[in-house]
Amino acid sequence: MFFNTFNLVLIGLCATCCSSLLIELGDNFSELRNDGGDWLIKFYAPWCGHCQRLEPVWTEVSEALRGISNIRVGRIDCSHYPAIATEFGIRGYPTIKFISSNSDVTFSGDRNKDDIVQFALRMVGPPVHIISSSNDLSKIKSSGEAFFMYNGALKGELWNTFYCASKRFRAHSLFFAFDETCGEFITSNENKENCGDAANTPSIYMYKDNKAHFFQVDNLSNRLNDSLSQWVNKERFGTFQKVTHGNINDLIQLNRFIVLVVVNEKKLRENPDMLNYRNMVEKFAISKKEKYNKNFVFGWTGNPELANSIALKVVPLPYLIVLNSTTHEYNIPESDCSKMTEADIETFLDDVNMLSLPTYGGNSFFVRLYRGFFETKTIIKDMWQSNPIMTSLIFIIPLMFLSFIFYTLCFADVIGAEEEEEEEYDNEDEEDDLHMKKE
């Protein structure tokens, strides 16, 4: 794993060691935050099934950070402390944030121990890690992780722009600076031309898929900062990106078609057909990168709920869906996804690119209305499966109470009228009895 390979490098660049404990926080967190220090906080609700599944992982994160950083790990129950949730703009559970005295950054990766720990160490460490030896450089390359690299003297406009971009995107990617030539990264004549005279000219590139992708510096204009940030935001995603609830919004901002393979990650080992289908699409994405890179981004999700929220239905597995990030419409193959070949996928994507296929979803009023209903139904179902007793307390009992009030308001006049009729009948009976007695 990446963390096991780089822990010595990253930890050495982090703050001085101290123990990290899992702390239950509440309204006092605002005061604790102002006292300084770095916090890794999980905002959760006890009825949330995703929060319950994250709980053992969160304990592992606390244990992993203990003794290697000064990051304090905590959690806040937003159902008991809604003011804190409002203060930090919490819109869904669970939400993980790295919080310091003057900033907070939301974690958007996969909710596993290694990814969360890497995120925390990136945030507490320097934005750019300076590398001074080829040995460290080889370790970075062998990890298999994508990263951004700056070559050249650590001064000047290009370096300053790279450093600013690293502060903006360090929550998502690793940034390094190496004051040597980029020769050992070059694998083709095309890369040599892109690199130029690396010994004299600073350069920036991203290393992924065992290849260096260089940033083209046309001129050091006022738009350098914007162009570099756009390039970093585009290149930081892999050729076949794992898509989660946390990073799908980042992918949508690329304004490209998102080709999403849907599988159940927990059942990949049990279902070789599902695994083979995912691997087949990954192979296709890599082989056809030059053709589709401009308009498409490829990825996969091991969480079917993410695809269900796009399609507004429970999709079969494995599944292939293409989301138009501009219109929020989506396309699906007409044939069985599990039986598609690489040639079928290429034909399908060509038709998507030509806008010749029927589209579904979108962002109209009725679609948004149905999406709200579908997501609410999904949340309630997930709550019921996780904790039926609490779900009953939250929904069924209040619903019964409201029904009783509604019944009382609607039928109060009928009940009152029946009582008045009974009183009239009683009065008439009494008058008849008096008449009988007088006679």
ABEGO torsion letter per residue (X at the ends): XAAAAAAAAAAAABBBBBBBBBBBBBAAAAAAAAAEEBBBBBBBBAABAAAAAAAAAAAAAAAAABGABABBBBBBBAAABAAAAAAAGBABOBBBBBBBAABBBBBABBBBAAAAAAAAAAAABBABBBBABAAAAAAAAAAGBBBBBBBEBBBEAAAAAAAAAAAAAAAABBBBBBBBBAAAABABAAAAAAAEBAAABBBBBBBBGGBBBBBBBABBBAAAAAAAAAAAAAAABBABBBBBAAAAAAAAAAGBBBBBBBBBAAAAAABAAAAAAAAAAAAAAAAAAAAAAAABBBBBBABAAAAAAAAGBBBBOBBBBBBBAAAGBBBBBABBAAABBAAAAAAAAAAAAAGABBBBEEABAAAAAAAAAAAAAAAAAAAAAABAAAAAAAAAAAAAAAAAAAAAAAAAAAAAAAAAAAAAAAAAAAAAAAAAAAX
